[in-house]
Every structure is written in structure tokens, then in C-alpha cells.
Amino acid sequence: RVVLPGGGVLMAGDAACGGAPYVGIKGVTLTLNYDTVAEAERAFHALAAGAEVVMPLQPTFWAKIWGMLTDRYGTPWIVNGELLND
């Protein structure tokens, strides 16, 4: 359970059937959208600890800043800050 700024909560679970080993998330990327660049930078850098950064934070056409990473648990993330077409 992760409590997000503004009171949002992100909850997820994994349950391997029949005792099969956990193989990670496949075919899904979790996205976090923040109202400010500063909030997006904070979240990205927190997730980046021990992670593989796929795309460093940078400007793009849909947000003032965005980046992609796979966290230390193998979960892929996209982080956006200040969406431009919101």
C-alpha cells in the first residue's frame, strides 16, 4: 500500500497460483501523473533507488517532464509532471 500526495492510495497484490514462483509484472506499466514538476521529480527519484532508468526525466509534448524506469522489484513505471493537455 502506497499513500500518494493528495490522499490517493495505490494498492496492488500478487498471488502466484499453486505455489508458482513470482516472475514479475509482464505487459503492464504503472503511470503516475503529478500536478507539478517538483512532485514528479520527487517520485521518480524515490522509485529510481536501485532501479533501471529506461528514460531519464525530460520534457515531452504531453507533459513538462516525464521519465520511465523499472524499479528494484521489476515493476515498470512512467512518471509525468504537469500534463499539458489535461
C-alpha distances in whole Angstrom, upper triangle without the diagonal:
4,7,10,13,15,12,10,7,6,5,7,9,12,15,19,22,24,23,23,22,19,20,17,17,20,21,18,17,14,16,15,18,18,21,23,24,23,19,19,21,18,15,17,19,15,14,18,18,19,19,22,23,24,26,26,25,28,29,30,31,28,27,28,26,23,22,21,20,18,16,16,15,17,14,17,16,18,18,21,22,24,25,29,29,27
4,6,10,12,10,8,6,5,6,9,12,15,18,21,24,27,26,26,24,21,22,18,17,21,22,18,16,13,14,12,15,15,18,19,20,19,15,15,17,15,12,14,16,12,12,16,16,18,18,20,21,22,23,23,22,25,26,27,29,26,24,25,22,20,20,19,18,17,14,16,15,17,14,16,14,16,15,18,19,21,22,26,27,24
4,7,9,6,6,5,6,9,12,15,18,22,25,28,31,29,29,28,24,25,22,21,24,24,21,19,15,15,12,14,14,16,17,19,17,14,15,17,14,12,15,17,14,14,18,18,21,20,23,23,25,25,24,22,25,26,27,28,25,23,24,22,21,21,20,20,20,17,19,18,20,17,18,16,17,16,17,18,20,21,25,26,23
4,6,6,5,6,7,11,14,17,20,24,27,30,33,31,31,29,26,26,23,21,24,24,20,17,14,13,10,11,10,12,14,15,14,10,12,14,12,9,13,15,12,13,17,18,20,20,22,21,23,22,22,20,22,23,24,25,22,19,20,19,18,18,18,18,19,17,19,19,20,17,17,15,15,13,14,14,16,17,21,22,19
4,5,6,9,11,14,17,21,24,27,30,33,37,35,35,33,29,30,26,24,27,27,23,20,16,14,11,11,9,10,11,13,12,8,11,13,11,10,13,15,13,15,18,19,22,22,24,23,24,23,22,19,22,22,23,24,21,19,19,18,18,19,20,20,21,19,22,22,23,20,20,17,17,14,14,13,14,16,20,21,18
4,6,9,12,15,19,22,26,29,32,35,38,37,37,35,32,32,29,26,29,28,24,22,18,16,13,12,10,10,12,15,14,11,13,16,14,13,17,19,17,18,21,23,26,25,27,26,27,26,25,22,24,24,24,25,22,20,20,20,20,21,22,23,24,23,25,25,26,23,23,19,19,16,16,15,15,17,20,21,17
4,7,10,13,17,20,23,26,30,32,36,35,35,33,30,31,27,25,28,28,24,22,18,17,14,14,13,14,16,18,17,14,16,18,16,15,18,20,18,19,22,23,26,25,28,27,28,28,27,24,26,27,27,28,24,22,23,22,22,23,23,24,24,23,25,24,25,22,23,20,20,18,18,17,18,19,23,23,20
4,7,10,13,17,20,24,27,29,33,32,32,30,27,28,24,22,24,24,20,18,15,14,11,12,11,13,16,18,18,14,15,18,16,14,17,19,17,17,21,22,24,23,26,25,26,25,25,23,25,25,25,26,22,21,22,21,20,21,21,21,22,20,23,22,23,19,20,17,17,15,16,16,17,18,21,22,18
4,6,10,13,17,20,23,26,29,28,28,27,24,25,21,19,22,22,19,17,13,13,12,13,14,16,18,20,20,16,16,19,17,14,17,19,17,16,20,21,23,22,24,24,25,25,25,24,26,27,27,28,24,23,24,23,21,21,21,20,20,18,20,19,20,17,18,16,17,16,17,18,20,20,24,24,21
4,7,10,14,17,20,23,26,25,25,24,20,21,18,16,18,19,15,14,10,11,10,13,14,17,19,20,20,16,16,18,17,13,16,18,15,14,18,19,20,19,21,21,22,23,23,22,25,25,25,27,23,22,24,22,20,19,18,18,17,15,17,16,17,14,15,13,15,14,16,18,20,20,24,24,21
4,7,11,14,17,20,23,22,22,21,18,19,16,14,17,18,15,15,12,13,13,16,18,21,23,24,23,20,19,21,20,16,18,20,17,16,19,20,21,20,22,23,24,25,25,25,27,29,28,30,26,25,27,25,22,22,20,19,18,16,17,15,16,13,15,15,17,17,19,21,23,23,27,27,24
4,7,10,13,16,19,19,18,17,14,15,13,11,14,15,13,13,11,14,14,18,20,23,25,25,25,22,21,23,21,18,19,21,18,16,19,20,20,19,21,22,23,24,25,25,28,29,29,30,27,26,28,26,23,22,19,18,16,15,16,13,14,11,14,14,17,18,20,23,25,25,28,28,26
4,7,10,13,16,15,15,14,11,13,11,11,14,16,14,15,13,17,18,21,23,27,28,29,29,25,24,26,24,21,21,23,20,18,21,21,21,20,22,23,24,26,27,28,30,32,32,33,30,29,31,29,26,24,22,20,17,16,16,13,14,12,15,16,19,21,24,26,29,28,32,32,29
4,6,10,13,12,11,11,8,10,9,9,12,15,13,15,15,18,20,23,26,29,31,31,31,28,26,27,26,23,23,25,22,19,22,22,21,20,21,23,24,26,28,29,32,33,33,34,31,31,33,30,27,25,22,20,17,16,16,12,13,12,15,17,20,22,25,28,31,30,34,33,32
4,6,9,9,9,9,8,11,11,12,14,17,16,18,18,22,23,27,29,33,35,35,35,31,30,31,30,26,27,28,26,23,25,25,24,23,24,27,27,30,31,32,35,37,36,38,35,35,37,34,31,29,26,23,20,19,19,15,16,15,18,20,24,26,29,32,35,34,37,37,35
4,6,6,5,6,6,9,10,12,14,17,17,19,20,24,26,29,32,36,37,37,37,34,32,33,32,28,28,30,27,24,26,26,24,23,25,27,27,30,32,33,36,38,37,39,36,36,39,36,32,30,26,24,21,20,19,16,16,16,19,22,25,28,31,34,37,36,39,39,37
4,6,6,9,9,12,14,15,16,19,19,22,23,26,29,32,35,38,40,40,40,37,35,37,35,32,32,33,31,28,30,30,28,27,28,31,30,33,35,37,39,41,40,41,39,39,41,39,35,33,30,28,24,24,23,19,19,19,22,25,28,31,34,37,40,39,42,41,40
4,6,9,11,14,16,18,19,22,23,25,26,30,32,36,38,42,43,43,43,40,38,40,38,35,35,36,34,31,32,32,30,29,30,33,33,36,38,40,43,44,44,45,42,43,45,42,39,36,33,30,27,26,25,21,22,22,25,28,31,34,37,40,43,42,45,45,43
4,6,9,12,14,17,18,22,22,25,25,29,31,35,37,41,42,42,42,39,37,38,36,33,33,34,31,28,30,29,27,27,28,31,31,35,37,38,41,43,43,44,42,42,44,41,37,35,31,29,25,24,23,19,20,21,24,27,30,33,36,39,42,41,45,45,43
4,7,9,12,14,15,19,20,22,24,27,30,33,36,40,41,40,40,37,35,36,35,32,31,32,30,27,28,28,26,25,26,29,29,32,34,36,39,41,40,42,40,40,42,39,35,32,29,26,23,22,21,17,17,19,22,25,28,31,34,37,41,40,43,43,41
4,6,9,12,14,18,19,21,22,26,28,31,34,38,39,38,38,35,33,33,32,29,28,29,27,24,25,24,22,21,22,25,26,29,31,33,36,38,38,40,38,38,39,36,33,30,26,23,20,19,17,14,14,16,19,22,26,29,32,35,38,38,41,41,40
4,6,9,11,15,15,17,18,22,24,28,30,34,35,34,34,31,29,30,29,25,25,26,24,20,22,21,19,18,19,22,23,26,28,30,33,35,34,36,34,34,36,33,29,26,23,20,16,16,14,11,11,12,15,19,22,25,28,31,35,34,37,37,36
4,7,8,12,13,15,17,21,23,27,29,33,34,33,33,31,28,29,28,25,24,25,23,20,20,21,18,17,17,20,20,23,26,28,30,33,32,34,32,32,34,31,27,24,20,18,14,14,13,10,9,11,13,17,20,23,27,30,33,33,36,36,35
4,6,10,10,12,13,17,19,23,26,29,30,29,29,27,24,25,25,21,20,21,20,16,17,18,16,14,15,17,17,20,22,24,27,29,29,31,29,28,30,27,24,21,17,15,11,11,11,8,6,7,10,13,17,20,23,26,30,29,32,32,31
4,7,7,8,10,14,17,20,23,27,28,27,28,25,23,24,24,20,19,21,20,16,17,19,17,15,15,17,16,19,21,23,25,27,26,28,26,26,28,25,21,19,15,13,10,11,12,9,7,6,8,11,14,17,21,24,27,26,29,29,28
4,6,8,11,15,18,21,24,28,29,28,29,27,24,25,26,22,21,23,22,18,19,21,19,17,16,17,16,19,21,23,25,27,26,27,25,26,28,25,22,19,15,14,12,13,15,12,9,9,9,12,15,18,21,25,28,26,29,29,28
4,7,10,13,17,20,23,27,28,27,29,26,23,25,26,22,21,23,23,19,20,22,21,18,17,18,16,18,21,22,24,25,23,24,22,23,26,24,20,18,15,14,13,15,17,15,12,10,9,12,14,17,20,23,26,24,26,26,26
4,7,10,13,16,20,23,25,24,25,23,20,22,22,19,18,21,20,17,18,20,20,17,16,16,15,17,19,20,22,23,21,22,20,21,24,21,18,16,13,13,11,13,16,14,11,8,7,9,11,14,17,20,23,21,24,23,23
4,6,10,13,16,20,21,20,22,19,16,18,19,15,14,17,17,14,15,18,18,14,14,14,12,14,16,16,18,20,18,20,17,18,20,17,14,12,9,10,9,11,14,13,11,7,5,5,7,10,13,17,19,18,21,21,20
4,7,10,13,17,18,18,19,16,14,16,16,13,12,16,15,12,14,17,17,15,15,14,14,15,16,16,18,19,18,20,17,16,19,16,13,12,10,10,10,11,14,13,12,8,6,5,6,9,11,15,17,16,19,20,18
4,7,10,13,15,15,16,14,11,14,15,11,11,15,14,12,14,17,19,16,16,15,14,14,15,14,16,16,15,16,14,13,15,13,10,10,9,11,12,13,16,16,14,11,9,6,5,6,8,11,13,12,16,16,15
4,7,10,12,12,13,10,8,11,12,9,9,13,13,11,14,17,19,16,17,15,16,15,15,13,15,16,15,17,14,12,14,12,10,10,10,12,13,14,17,17,16,13,11,8,6,5,6,9,11,11,15,15,14
4,7,9,10,12,9,7,11,12,10,11,14,15,14,16,19,22,19,20,18,18,16,16,13,14,14,14,14,11,9,11,10,9,11,12,14,17,17,20,21,20,17,15,11,8,6,5,6,8,7,11,12,10
4,6,7,9,6,6,9,10,9,11,14,14,14,16,19,22,20,21,19,19,17,16,13,14,14,15,16,13,10,11,10,10,12,14,16,18,18,22,22,22,19,17,13,11,8,6,5,6,8,11,13,11
4,7,9,7,8,11,12,12,14,16,17,18,20,22,25,24,24,22,22,20,19,15,16,15,15,16,13,10,10,11,12,15,17,20,22,22,25,26,26,23,21,17,15,11,9,6,5,7,10,12,10
4,5,5,6,9,10,11,12,14,16,17,18,21,24,23,23,21,21,19,17,13,14,13,14,16,13,10,9,9,11,14,17,19,22,22,25,26,26,23,21,17,15,11,9,5,5,9,11,14,13
4,6,5,6,9,10,10,12,14,15,16,19,22,20,21,18,19,16,14,10,10,10,12,14,13,9,7,6,9,11,15,17,20,20,23,25,25,22,20,16,14,10,8,5,6,9,12,15,14
4,5,5,6,9,10,11,12,14,15,17,21,20,21,18,20,17,15,11,13,13,16,18,17,13,11,10,11,13,16,17,20,20,22,24,25,22,21,17,15,12,11,8,9,13,15,18,18
4,5,5,6,9,10,11,12,14,16,20,19,20,18,19,18,15,12,14,15,17,19,17,13,12,11,11,13,15,16,19,18,21,22,22,20,19,15,13,10,9,7,9,12,15,18,16
4,5,5,6,9,10,11,12,15,18,16,17,15,16,14,12,9,11,12,14,16,14,11,10,8,8,9,11,13,16,15,18,20,20,17,16,12,10,6,6,5,8,11,14,17,15
4,6,5,6,8,10,10,13,16,15,16,13,15,13,10,8,10,12,14,17,16,13,11,8,9,9,12,13,15,15,18,20,20,18,16,13,12,8,9,8,11,14,16,19,19
4,6,5,6,9,10,11,15,15,16,15,17,16,13,11,14,16,18,21,19,16,15,12,12,12,14,14,16,15,17,19,20,18,17,14,13,10,11,10,13,16,19,22,21
4,6,5,6,8,11,14,13,15,13,15,14,13,11,14,16,18,20,18,15,15,12,11,11,11,11,13,12,14,16,17,14,14,10,10,8,10,10,13,15,19,21,20
4,5,5,6,9,12,10,12,9,12,11,9,8,11,14,16,19,17,14,14,11,9,7,8,8,11,10,13,15,15,13,12,9,9,6,9,10,14,15,19,21,20
4,5,5,7,10,10,11,10,13,12,10,9,13,16,18,22,20,17,16,13,12,10,11,10,12,11,12,15,16,15,14,12,12,10,13,13,17,19,22,24,24
4,5,6,9,10,12,12,15,15,13,13,16,19,21,24,22,20,19,16,14,13,13,11,12,10,11,13,15,14,14,12,13,11,14,15,18,20,24,26,25
4,6,8,7,10,10,12,13,12,12,16,19,20,23,21,19,19,16,13,11,10,8,8,6,8,10,11,10,10,8,10,10,13,15,18,20,23,25,24
4,6,5,7,7,10,11,10,11,15,18,20,23,22,20,19,16,13,10,9,7,8,6,8,11,12,11,11,10,11,11,14,16,20,21,24,26,26
4,5,9,10,13,15,13,14,18,21,23,27,26,23,23,19,17,14,13,10,10,8,7,11,12,13,13,13,15,14,18,19,23,24,28,30,29
4,7,9,13,15,14,16,20,23,25,28,27,25,25,21,19,16,14,10,9,7,5,9,10,12,13,14,16,16,20,22,25,27,30,32,31
4,6,9,12,12,14,17,21,22,25,24,22,23,19,16,13,10,7,6,4,5,8,8,9,10,10,13,14,17,19,23,24,27,29,29
4,6,9,10,13,16,19,20,24,23,22,22,18,15,11,9,6,5,6,8,10,9,10,9,10,12,14,17,20,23,24,27,28,28
4,6,6,9,12,16,17,20,20,18,18,15,12,8,6,4,6,8,10,13,12,12,10,10,10,11,14,17,20,21,23,25,26
4,7,10,12,15,15,18,18,17,18,14,11,8,5,5,7,10,13,15,12,12,9,9,10,12,14,17,20,20,22,24,25
4,7,8,11,12,15,15,14,15,11,8,5,5,7,10,13,15,18,15,15,11,10,9,10,12,14,17,17,19,21,22
4,6,10,12,15,16,14,13,10,8,5,7,8,12,13,16,19,17,16,13,12,10,10,11,13,16,17,19,21,22
4,7,9,13,13,11,10,6,5,4,8,10,13,15,18,20,19,17,15,12,10,8,9,9,13,14,16,18,19
4,7,10,11,9,8,5,6,6,10,13,17,18,21,24,22,20,17,15,12,10,10,10,12,13,14,17,18
4,7,8,7,5,4,6,9,12,16,19,21,24,26,25,23,19,17,13,12,9,9,10,10,11,14,16
4,6,6,6,6,7,9,12,16,20,22,25,27,25,23,19,16,13,12,9,10,11,10,9,12,14
4,6,8,9,10,13,15,19,22,25,28,29,27,25,21,18,15,14,11,12,11,9,8,9,12
4,7,8,9,12,14,18,21,23,27,28,26,23,19,16,13,12,9,9,9,6,5,6,9
4,5,7,10,13,17,20,22,25,26,25,22,19,15,12,10,6,6,5,4,5,8,9
4,7,11,14,18,21,22,26,27,26,24,21,17,14,11,8,6,5,7,7,11,12
4,7,11,14,17,19,22,24,23,20,17,14,11,8,6,5,7,8,10,13,14
4,7,10,14,16,19,21,19,17,14,10,7,5,4,6,9,9,11,14,15
4,7,11,12,16,18,16,14,11,8,6,5,7,9,13,13,15,17,18
4,7,10,13,15,13,11,7,6,5,6,9,12,16,15,18,19,20
4,6,10,11,9,8,6,5,7,9,12,15,18,19,21,23,23
4,7,8,6,5,4,6,9,11,15,18,21,21,24,26,25
4,5,5,5,6,7,11,12,16,18,22,23,26,27,27
4,6,7,10,11,14,16,20,22,26,26,30,31,30
4,6,9,11,15,17,20,23,27,27,30,31,30
4,6,10,13,16,19,22,26,26,29,30,29
4,7,10,13,16,19,23,23,26,27,26
4,7,10,14,17,20,20,23,24,23
4,6,10,13,17,16,19,20,20
4,7,10,13,13,16,17,17
4,7,10,11,14,16,15
4,7,7,10,12,12
4,6,9,12,11
4,6,9,8
4,6,6
4,6
4
